[in-house]
Amino acid sequence: MLHLLGREKELFTDDIRNHKEKLEKIVSNSRFLVIGGAGSIGQAVTKEIFKRNPKKLHVVDISENNMVELVRDIRSSFGYIDGDFKTFALDVGSVEYDAFIEADGAYDYVLNLSALKHVRSEKDPFTLMRMIDVNIFNTDKTIQQSIKKGAKKYFCVSTDKAANPVNMMGASKRIMEMFVNRRSQDINVSMARFANVAFSDGSLLHGFDQRIKKQQPIVAPNDIKRYFVTPKESGELCLMSCVFGENRDIFFPKLNENLYLISFAEIAIKYLHNLGYEPFLCKTEEEARNLAITLPDEKKWPCLFTNSDTTGEKDFEEFYTDNETLELDRFKNLGVIKNKLSFDNNKLDTFVSTINNLKAAKKWNKTEIVELFHEMIPNFDHKETGRYLDSKM
């Protein structure tokens, strides 16, 4: 996978090696709950914990099928551990999950990897409201449960898009960070911001795999460049932040010669070359669909590379803002944002009550939610183009 991203070396090898013994000792003597553990990042984190022999590892995810694959993957790769390893197909927002926590809930580390992560989730007000529930309210709920049950640490994933957000997904994660900061008075918390996870479920790169399997055109923007980490690197970053992060720390990957911007179109070309195909550039969707029937027999693949014009696309990626304090000398390839205890209690409470009132009325629109987000993040630079990814191949 690394060569498809234009690099040869994993990002965090040195940091993992430098902290190997301490990491293994802490994990092997601890109890873990991984929420959203069957997603791409969640699976990666779960495997990083499992292979270090934890005393207890419970995994929760709403996707029953992905959970089955996680268990098969772990058994096939690592086998078994002496500790308690169980999976639970539960919705974190449900009463069943609450009963599950009440029945046990004894964990040292709680890691929340669940999220609505796609920019396309802001296309309608109903999916957008679910994104608020998953990214913000479920996070606040599970932190409070962790406090009640005496967990020593709570970790959750933010996103690079939370730094100076321009889309509702990134803004929801920025607001989530505010709620997490408030709870840091009662429990140690840490987070991680990182880039796109290459070939993660639902990502554009994962879509390349699907298009090949279904003999369909490859479509990608040629003007958008992003940073990419592998699933394994995402798991290592999350575990390092969870175990070694101090209260309110946010970990991120340092930029160096192994982490640089690359366009989706460039990766598509490398991906096709890796499979033995030459990309054939098309001018329209119709041309690409038609050629997908015949071109593969000639070891060519139809591609449509266009400029991006959809809502929520950020012109550039950043892991931190100019106003945030950084610690860059603790790890070789991991940077740390150092946050002080700082939150506006009235603003957070107003956000909760406003959302609850909208849900109680069972009637809301996107404009109301965007305005509420602007109140929470005054410099929120939301870009509305009227076009969304669902309108494209």
HUMOTA-V606237 format. One record per pair of residues at least 12 apart in sequence whose C-alpha atoms are under 10 Angstrom apart, sorted by the first residue. I is the first residue (numbers start at 1). J is the second residue. D is the distance in whole Angstrom. If there is no record, write none. Layout:
i	j	d
I	J	D
I	J	D
//
This chain:
i	j	d
1	198	8
1	199	9
1	229	10
1	230	8
1	231	10
1	271	9
2	198	9
2	228	10
2	229	9
2	230	8
2	258	10
3	267	9
3	270	8
3	271	9
3	274	9
4	198	9
4	266	9
4	267	6
4	268	8
4	269	9
4	270	6
4	271	6
4	272	10
4	273	10
4	274	8
5	198	8
5	227	9
5	228	7
5	229	9
5	230	9
5	258	10
5	259	9
5	260	9
5	261	9
5	262	7
5	263	9
5	264	10
5	266	9
5	267	6
5	268	10
5	270	8
5	271	9
6	258	9
6	259	9
6	260	9
6	261	10
6	262	8
6	266	9
6	267	8
6	270	9
7	257	9
7	258	6
7	259	8
7	260	9
8	258	8
9	257	10
9	258	7
9	259	10
10	229	9
10	230	8
10	232	9
10	233	7
10	258	8
10	259	9
11	229	8
11	230	9
11	232	10
11	233	7
11	234	10
11	236	10
11	237	10
11	253	8
11	254	9
11	255	10
11	256	9
11	257	10
11	258	7
11	259	8
11	332	10
11	333	7
11	334	9
12	232	10
12	233	7
12	234	10
12	236	7
12	237	8
12	240	10
12	253	8
12	254	10
12	331	9
12	332	8
12	333	6
12	334	8
13	233	9
13	236	9
13	332	10
13	333	9
14	331	9
14	332	7
14	333	8
15	236	9
15	237	10
15	240	9
15	330	10
15	331	6
15	332	6
15	333	7
15	334	8
16	236	8
16	237	9
16	239	10
16	240	8
16	331	10
16	332	10
18	331	9
18	332	9
19	240	9
19	244	10
19	331	10
20	52	10
22	243	10
22	244	10
23	49	10
23	52	8
23	239	9
23	240	8
23	243	7
23	244	9
24	49	9
24	51	9
24	52	6
24	53	8
24	54	9
25	52	8
25	53	9
25	54	9
26	52	9
26	53	10
26	54	8
26	243	8
26	244	10
27	48	10
27	49	7
27	50	9
27	51	9
27	52	6
27	53	7
27	54	5
27	55	8
27	56	9
27	57	10
27	108	10
27	109	9
27	239	10
27	243	8
28	49	9
28	50	9
28	51	9
28	52	6
28	53	5
28	54	4
28	55	6
28	56	9
28	83	9
29	52	10
29	53	8
29	54	6
29	55	6
29	56	9
29	83	10
29	108	10
30	49	10
30	53	9
30	54	6
30	55	6
30	56	7
30	57	9
30	83	10
30	107	8
30	108	6
30	109	8
31	49	10
31	54	6
31	55	5
31	56	4
31	57	6
31	58	8
31	83	9
31	84	9
31	106	8
31	107	5
31	108	5
31	109	6
31	110	9
31	151	9
32	46	9
32	49	8
32	50	10
32	54	7
32	55	8
32	56	6
32	57	5
32	58	6
32	59	8
32	84	10
32	85	10
32	105	10
32	106	9
32	107	5
32	108	6
32	109	5
32	110	6
32	111	8
32	151	9
32	153	10
33	46	9
33	56	8
33	57	6
33	58	5
33	59	6
33	60	8
33	86	10
33	87	10
33	105	9
33	106	9
33	107	6
33	108	8
33	109	6
33	110	5
33	111	6
33	112	8
33	151	10
33	154	10
34	46	7
34	49	10
34	57	8
34	58	6
34	59	5
34	60	6
34	61	9
34	87	9
34	109	8
34	110	6
34	111	5
34	112	6
34	113	7
34	114	9
34	155	10
34	156	10
35	58	9
35	59	6
35	60	5
35	61	6
35	62	9
35	88	10
35	90	9
35	91	10
35	92	8
35	110	8
35	111	6
35	112	5
35	113	6
35	114	6
35	115	10
35	139	10
35	142	9
35	156	9
36	59	7
36	60	6
36	61	5
36	62	7
36	63	9
36	67	10
36	89	10
36	90	9
36	91	9
36	92	8
36	111	9
36	112	6
36	113	5
36	114	4
36	115	8
37	58	9
37	59	6
37	60	6
37	61	6
37	62	9
37	63	9
37	66	9
37	67	8
37	70	8
37	87	9
37	88	10
37	111	9
37	112	8
37	113	7
37	114	7
38	59	8
38	60	8
38	61	6
38	62	8
38	63	7
38	64	9
38	65	9
38	66	5
38	67	5
38	68	9
38	69	8
38	70	6
38	71	9
38	87	9
38	89	9
38	113	9
38	114	9
39	61	8
39	62	10
39	63	8
39	66	7
39	67	9
39	70	9
39	113	8
39	114	8
39	115	9
39	200	8
39	201	7
39	202	10
40	66	9
40	70	10
40	113	9
40	197	8
40	198	10
40	199	9
40	200	5
40	201	6
40	202	9
40	230	10
40	231	7
40	232	9
40	234	9
40	235	9
41	113	7
41	114	9
41	157	9
41	197	8
41	200	8
41	201	9
41	230	9
41	231	6
41	232	8
41	233	9
41	234	6
41	235	6
41	236	10
41	238	9
42	59	9
42	60	10
42	61	9
42	70	10
42	111	9
42	112	8
42	113	6
42	114	8
42	157	10
42	231	9
42	234	9
42	235	7
42	238	9
43	59	9
43	66	9
43	67	9
43	69	9
43	70	6
43	71	9
43	73	9
43	74	9
43	113	9
43	231	8
43	232	9
43	234	10
43	235	8
44	70	9
44	230	9
44	231	6
44	232	6
44	233	8
44	234	7
44	235	5
44	236	8
44	238	9
44	239	10
45	111	9
45	113	9
45	231	9
45	232	8
45	233	9
45	234	7
45	235	4
45	236	7
45	237	9
45	238	7
45	239	7
46	58	9
46	59	8
46	70	9
46	74	9
46	111	10
46	235	8
46	239	9
47	70	9
47	71	10
47	73	9
47	74	7
47	77	9
47	78	9
47	232	9
47	235	8
47	236	10
48	232	8
48	233	10
48	235	6
48	236	7
48	238	9
48	239	7
49	235	9
49	236	9
49	239	8
50	74	8
50	78	8
50	79	10
50	80	9
50	81	8
50	83	9
50	85	8
51	74	9
51	77	9
51	78	7
51	79	9
51	80	9
51	81	8
52	81	9
53	80	9
53	81	6
53	82	7
53	83	7
53	84	10
53	85	10
54	81	8
54	82	8
54	83	6
54	84	8
54	85	9
55	81	9
55	82	7
55	83	4
55	84	6
55	85	9
55	107	10
56	81	10
56	82	9
56	83	5
56	84	4
56	85	6
56	86	8
56	106	9
56	107	8
56	108	9
57	81	10
57	83	7
57	84	6
57	85	5
57	86	7
57	87	8
57	107	9
57	109	10
58	84	8
58	85	6
58	86	5
58	87	6
58	88	8
58	105	10
58	107	9
58	110	10
59	85	8
59	86	6
59	87	5
59	88	6
59	89	8
59	90	10
59	111	10
60	86	9
60	87	6
60	88	5
60	89	6
60	90	6
60	91	8
60	92	8
60	97	9
60	112	10
60	113	10
60	114	9
61	87	8
61	88	7
61	89	5
61	90	6
61	91	7
61	92	8
61	113	10
61	114	8
62	88	8
62	89	5
62	90	5
62	91	5
62	92	8
62	93	10
62	114	9
63	88	10
63	89	6
63	90	8
63	91	9
64	87	10
64	88	8
64	89	5
64	90	8
65	89	9
66	89	10
67	87	7
67	88	8
67	89	7
68	87	9
68	89	10
70	87	9
71	85	10
71	86	9
71	87	8
88	100	9
92	114	9
92	134	8
92	138	7
92	139	9
92	141	9
92	142	8
93	133	8
93	134	8
93	137	9
93	138	6
93	139	10
93	141	9
93	142	9
94	138	10
97	142	10
98	141	10
98	142	9
98	145	9
101	142	9
101	145	8
101	146	9
101	149	8
102	145	9
102	148	10
102	149	9
104	149	9
105	145	8
105	146	8
105	148	9
105	149	6
105	150	9
105	151	9
106	146	9
106	149	6
106	150	7
106	151	7
107	146	8
107	149	8
107	150	8
107	151	6
107	152	8
107	153	9
107	154	10
108	146	9
108	149	9
108	150	8
108	151	5
108	152	5
108	153	6
108	154	9
109	146	9
109	150	10
109	151	6
109	152	6
109	153	5
109	154	6
109	155	8
109	188	10
109	189	10
109	242	8
109	243	8
110	142	9
110	143	8
110	145	10
110	146	7
110	151	7
110	152	9
110	153	6
110	154	5
110	155	6
110	156	8
110	189	10
110	242	9
111	142	10
111	143	10
111	153	8
111	154	6
111	155	5
111	156	6
111	157	8
111	189	10
111	190	10
111	191	9
111	238	9
111	239	9
111	242	7
112	135	10
112	138	9
112	139	7
112	142	8
112	143	9
112	154	8
112	155	6
112	156	5
112	157	7
112	158	10
112	191	10
112	238	10
113	135	10
113	139	10
113	155	9
113	156	6
113	157	6
113	158	9
113	238	9
114	134	7
114	135	7
114	138	9
114	139	9
114	156	8
114	157	8
115	130	10
115	131	7
115	132	9
115	133	9
115	134	6
115	135	5
115	136	9
115	138	9
115	139	9
115	156	10
115	157	8
115	158	9
115	169	9
115	173	9
116	128	9
116	130	8
116	131	5
116	132	9
116	133	9
116	134	7
116	135	7
116	169	8
116	172	10
116	173	10
117	131	8
117	134	10
117	135	9
117	158	10
117	159	9
117	169	6
117	170	8
117	172	10
117	173	9
117	202	9
117	203	10
118	131	9
118	167	10
118	168	10
118	169	7
118	170	9
118	202	8
118	203	8
118	312	10
118	389	10
119	161	10
119	167	7
119	168	7
119	169	6
119	170	8
119	310	9
119	311	8
119	312	6
119	313	8
119	388	9
119	389	8
120	167	10
120	168	9
120	169	9
120	310	9
120	311	8
120	312	8
120	313	10
120	387	10
120	388	6
120	389	6
120	390	7
121	168	8
121	169	8
121	388	9
121	389	10
121	390	10
122	167	8
122	168	6
122	169	7
122	311	9
122	312	9
122	366	8
122	370	10
122	388	9
123	168	10
123	311	8
123	312	10
123	366	9
123	386	9
123	387	9
123	388	7
123	389	9
123	390	9
124	365	8
124	366	7
125	363	10
125	364	7
125	365	5
125	366	5
125	367	9
125	368	9
125	369	8
125	370	10
126	362	10
126	363	9
126	364	8
126	365	8
126	366	9
128	168	8
128	169	9
128	172	10
128	365	10
128	366	8
128	369	9
128	370	10
129	355	8
129	358	10
129	359	9
129	364	9
129	365	10
129	366	9
129	369	8
131	168	9
131	169	8
131	172	8
131	173	10
132	168	9
132	169	9
132	171	10
132	172	6
132	173	9
132	175	9
132	176	9
132	355	9
132	369	10
133	172	10
133	355	9
134	172	10
134	176	10
135	156	10
135	157	10
135	158	9
135	169	9
135	172	6
135	173	6
135	174	10
135	175	9
135	176	7
135	177	10
136	172	7
136	173	7
136	174	9
136	175	7
136	176	5
136	177	9
136	178	9
136	179	8
136	180	9
136	352	10
137	176	8
137	179	9
137	352	8
138	176	10
139	154	10
139	155	10
139	156	8
139	157	10
139	176	7
139	177	10
139	179	8
139	180	8
140	176	8
140	177	10
140	179	6
140	180	7
140	182	9
140	183	8
142	154	9
143	155	9
143	156	10
143	179	10
143	180	8
143	183	7
143	184	9
143	186	10
143	187	8
143	189	9
144	180	10
144	183	8
144	186	9
144	187	9
146	186	10
146	187	8
147	183	9
147	184	10
147	186	7
147	187	6
147	188	9
148	186	10
148	187	10
150	186	10
150	187	9
151	187	8
151	188	9
152	186	10
152	187	7
152	188	7
152	189	9
153	184	10
153	187	6
153	188	5
153	189	6
153	190	8
153	242	7
153	243	8
153	245	9
153	246	10
153	247	9
154	180	9
154	183	10
154	184	9
154	187	7
154	188	6
154	189	5
154	190	7
154	191	9
154	242	7
154	243	10
154	247	9
155	180	9
155	188	9
155	189	6
155	190	5
155	191	5
155	192	8
155	238	8
155	239	9
155	241	8
155	242	5
155	243	9
155	245	9
155	248	10
155	249	10
155	250	10
156	176	9
156	177	9
156	180	9
156	189	8
156	190	7
156	191	5
156	192	7
156	193	10
156	238	8
156	241	9
156	242	8
156	250	10
157	173	9
157	176	10
157	177	9
157	190	9
157	191	5
157	192	5
157	193	7
157	194	9
157	234	10
157	238	7
157	241	10
157	250	9
157	251	10
158	170	8
158	172	9
158	173	6
158	174	7
158	175	10
158	176	8
158	177	7
158	190	10
158	191	6
158	192	6
158	193	5
158	194	8
158	250	9
158	251	10
159	171	10
159	172	10
159	173	7
159	174	8
159	191	9
159	192	7
159	193	4
159	194	6
159	195	7
159	196	9
159	252	9
159	318	10
159	319	8
160	173	9
160	174	10
160	192	9
160	193	5
160	194	5
160	195	6
160	196	9
160	227	10
160	252	8
160	317	7
160	318	6
160	319	5
160	320	7
161	173	8
161	174	8
161	193	8
161	194	9
161	195	8
161	196	10
161	312	10
161	313	10
161	314	8
161	316	10
161	317	7
161	318	7
161	319	8
161	320	9
162	174	5
162	175	8
162	176	9
162	177	9
162	193	8
162	318	9
162	319	8
162	320	8
162	321	10
163	193	9
163	317	9
163	318	6
163	319	6
163	320	5
163	321	6
163	322	10
163	324	10
163	380	10
164	314	10
164	317	10
164	318	8
164	319	9
164	320	8
164	321	7
164	322	10
164	377	9
164	379	8
164	380	7
164	381	8
164	382	10
165	312	9
165	313	10
165	314	8
165	317	10
165	318	10
165	377	9
165	379	9
165	380	6
165	381	7
165	382	7
165	383	10
166	311	9
166	312	6
166	313	7
166	314	6
166	315	9
166	379	9
166	380	6
166	381	5
166	382	4
166	383	6
166	384	9
167	311	8
167	312	4
167	313	7
167	314	8
167	370	10
167	380	8
167	381	8
167	382	5
167	383	7
167	384	9
168	311	10
168	312	7
168	369	9
168	370	8
168	373	8
168	380	9
168	381	10
168	382	7
168	383	9
169	312	8
170	312	9
170	314	10
170	380	10
170	382	10
171	370	10
171	373	7
171	374	9
171	376	9
171	377	8
171	380	7
171	381	10
171	382	9
172	373	8
172	376	10
172	377	10
173	193	10
174	373	10
174	376	9
174	377	8
175	348	9
175	351	10
175	373	8
175	376	7
175	377	8
177	190	10
177	191	8
177	248	9
177	250	10
177	343	10
178	341	10
178	342	8
178	343	6
178	344	8
178	345	10
178	347	10
178	348	8
178	376	9
179	343	8
179	344	10
179	345	9
179	348	7
179	349	10
180	248	8
180	343	10
181	247	9
181	248	7
181	249	10
181	339	8
181	340	8
181	341	6
181	342	7
181	343	7
182	248	10
182	341	7
182	342	7
182	343	6
182	344	9
182	345	8
182	348	9
183	248	10
183	341	10
183	343	10
184	247	7
184	248	7
184	340	10
184	341	7
184	342	10
185	247	9
185	248	10
185	341	8
187	247	8
187	248	10
188	242	10
188	245	9
188	246	7
188	247	5
188	248	7
188	249	9
189	241	9
189	242	8
189	245	8
189	246	7
189	247	5
189	248	5
189	249	7
189	250	9
190	238	9
190	240	10
190	241	6
190	242	6
190	243	9
190	244	9
190	245	6
190	246	7
190	247	6
190	248	5
190	249	5
190	250	6
190	251	8
190	337	10
190	339	10
191	237	10
191	238	8
191	241	6
191	242	7
191	245	8
191	246	10
191	247	9
191	248	7
191	249	6
191	250	5
191	251	6
191	252	9
191	336	10
191	337	9
192	234	9
192	237	7
192	238	6
192	239	10
192	240	9
192	241	7
192	242	9
192	245	10
192	249	8
192	250	5
192	251	5
192	252	6
192	253	9
192	319	9
192	335	10
192	336	9
192	337	9
193	234	10
193	237	9
193	238	9
193	250	7
193	251	6
193	252	5
193	253	8
193	318	9
193	319	6
193	320	9
193	336	10
193	337	10
194	227	8
194	228	8
194	229	8
194	233	10
194	234	8
194	237	9
194	238	10
194	250	10
194	251	8
194	252	6
194	253	6
194	254	10
194	317	10
194	318	9
194	319	7
195	226	7
195	227	5
195	228	5
195	229	6
195	230	10
195	234	9
195	252	9
195	253	8
195	259	10
195	317	8
195	318	9
195	319	8
196	226	7
196	227	6
196	228	5
196	229	6
196	230	8
196	231	10
196	234	9
197	227	9
197	228	6
197	229	5
197	230	6
197	231	6
197	232	9
197	233	9
197	234	7
198	227	9
198	228	6
198	229	6
198	230	5
198	231	7
198	232	10
198	234	10
198	267	10
199	228	10
199	229	10
199	230	8
199	231	8
200	230	9
200	231	7
204	218	10
204	219	9
204	220	8
204	221	10
204	264	8
204	268	10
205	218	10
205	220	9
205	264	8
205	267	8
205	268	8
205	271	9
207	219	9
207	220	10
208	220	9
208	267	10
208	268	7
208	271	8
208	272	9
209	271	9
211	292	10
212	272	9
212	275	10
212	292	10
212	296	10
212	301	9
214	292	10
215	289	9
215	291	10
215	292	6
215	293	7
215	294	10
215	295	10
215	296	8
215	301	9
215	302	10
216	288	8
216	289	7
216	290	9
216	291	9
216	292	6
216	293	8
216	296	10
216	301	9
216	302	8
216	303	9
216	393	10
217	279	10
217	280	10
217	282	9
217	285	8
217	286	10
217	287	10
217	288	6
217	289	6
217	290	9
217	291	8
217	292	6
217	293	9
217	301	7
217	302	5
217	303	6
217	304	7
217	393	9
218	265	9
218	268	7
218	269	10
218	272	9
218	279	9
218	280	10
218	281	10
218	288	8
218	289	10
218	292	9
218	301	8
218	302	6
218	303	5
218	304	6
218	305	8
218	393	9
219	264	9
219	265	8
219	268	8
219	281	10
219	282	10
219	285	9
219	288	9
219	302	9
219	303	6
219	304	5
219	305	6
219	306	8
219	392	9
219	393	7
220	263	9
220	264	6
220	265	6
220	266	9
220	267	9
220	268	8
220	303	8
220	304	7
220	305	5
220	306	7
220	307	9
220	308	9
220	393	9
221	263	8
221	264	6
221	265	6
221	266	10
221	268	10
221	304	8
221	305	5
221	306	5
221	307	5
221	308	6
221	309	9
222	262	10
222	263	6
222	264	6
222	265	5
222	266	8
222	268	10
222	304	9
222	305	6
222	306	6
222	307	6
222	308	8
223	262	10
223	263	7
223	264	8
223	265	8
223	305	9
223	306	8
223	307	5
223	308	7
223	315	9
224	261	9
224	262	8
224	263	6
224	264	7
224	265	9
224	306	10
224	307	8
224	308	7
224	313	9
224	314	9
224	315	7
224	316	8
224	317	10
225	260	9
225	261	5
225	262	5
225	263	4
225	264	7
225	265	9
225	266	9
225	314	10
225	315	8
225	316	7
225	317	8
226	259	10
226	260	8
226	261	5
226	262	6
226	263	6
226	264	8
226	314	10
226	315	10
226	316	8
226	317	7
226	318	10
227	253	10
227	255	9
227	259	7
227	260	6
227	261	5
227	262	7
227	263	9
227	316	10
227	317	7
227	318	9
228	259	7
228	260	8
228	261	8
228	262	8
228	263	10
229	253	9
229	258	10
229	259	8
233	253	10
234	253	10
237	251	7
237	252	8
237	253	8
237	333	10
237	334	8
238	250	10
238	251	8
238	252	9
240	334	9
241	334	9
241	336	9
245	336	8
245	337	10
245	338	10
246	336	10
246	338	9
246	339	10
247	338	9
247	339	8
247	340	9
247	341	9
248	336	10
248	337	8
248	338	7
248	339	5
248	340	7
248	341	8
249	326	10
249	327	10
249	335	10
249	336	6
249	337	6
249	338	5
249	339	6
249	340	9
250	319	10
250	320	9
250	326	9
250	335	8
250	336	6
250	337	5
250	338	7
250	339	8
251	319	9
251	326	10
251	327	10
251	334	7
251	335	6
251	336	5
251	337	6
251	338	9
252	318	10
252	319	7
252	320	9
252	333	9
252	334	6
252	335	5
252	336	6
252	337	8
253	319	8
253	332	10
253	333	6
253	334	5
253	335	6
253	336	9
254	319	9
254	328	8
254	331	9
254	332	8
254	333	5
254	334	5
254	335	6
254	336	9
255	318	10
255	319	10
255	333	8
255	334	9
255	335	9
256	333	8
258	333	10
259	333	10
261	316	9
261	317	9
264	305	9
265	303	9
265	304	9
265	305	7
265	306	9
266	305	10
268	303	9
268	305	10
269	301	10
269	303	9
272	299	10
272	300	9
272	301	8
272	303	10
273	299	10
273	300	10
273	301	10
275	299	9
276	299	7
276	300	8
276	301	10
277	295	10
277	296	8
277	297	10
277	298	9
277	299	5
277	300	5
277	301	6
277	302	10
278	295	10
278	296	9
278	298	9
278	299	6
278	300	5
278	301	6
278	302	9
278	303	10
279	295	10
279	296	10
279	299	9
279	300	6
279	301	5
279	302	6
279	303	6
279	304	9
280	295	8
280	299	10
280	300	6
280	301	6
280	302	5
280	303	6
280	304	8
281	300	10
281	301	8
281	302	6
281	303	5
281	304	6
281	305	7
282	301	10
282	302	6
282	303	6
282	304	5
282	305	8
282	306	10
283	302	10
283	303	9
283	304	7
283	305	8
283	306	9
284	303	10
284	304	7
284	305	10
284	306	10
285	302	10
285	303	9
285	304	7
285	392	9
285	393	8
287	302	8
287	303	10
287	304	9
288	301	9
288	302	5
288	303	7
288	304	7
289	302	8
289	303	9
289	304	10
289	393	10
290	302	9
291	303	10
304	393	9
308	387	10
308	389	10
309	384	10
309	385	7
309	386	9
309	387	7
309	388	8
309	389	9
310	383	9
310	384	8
310	385	6
310	386	7
310	387	5
310	388	5
310	389	6
310	390	10
310	391	9
310	392	9
311	382	9
311	383	6
311	384	5
311	385	5
311	386	7
311	387	6
311	388	6
311	389	8
312	381	10
312	382	7
312	383	6
312	384	7
312	385	8
312	387	9
312	388	9
312	389	10
313	382	10
313	383	8
313	384	10
313	385	10
313	388	10
314	381	10
314	382	10
314	383	9
319	335	9
319	337	9
320	335	10
320	336	10
320	337	7
321	337	10
324	336	10
324	337	7
324	338	7
324	339	7
324	340	10
325	337	6
325	338	5
325	339	7
325	340	9
326	338	6
326	339	9
344	376	9
347	375	8
347	376	7
348	376	8
350	372	9
350	375	10
350	376	10
351	369	10
351	372	7
351	373	9
351	375	9
351	376	8
354	368	10
354	369	9
354	372	8
355	368	10
355	369	8
355	372	9
370	382	8
//
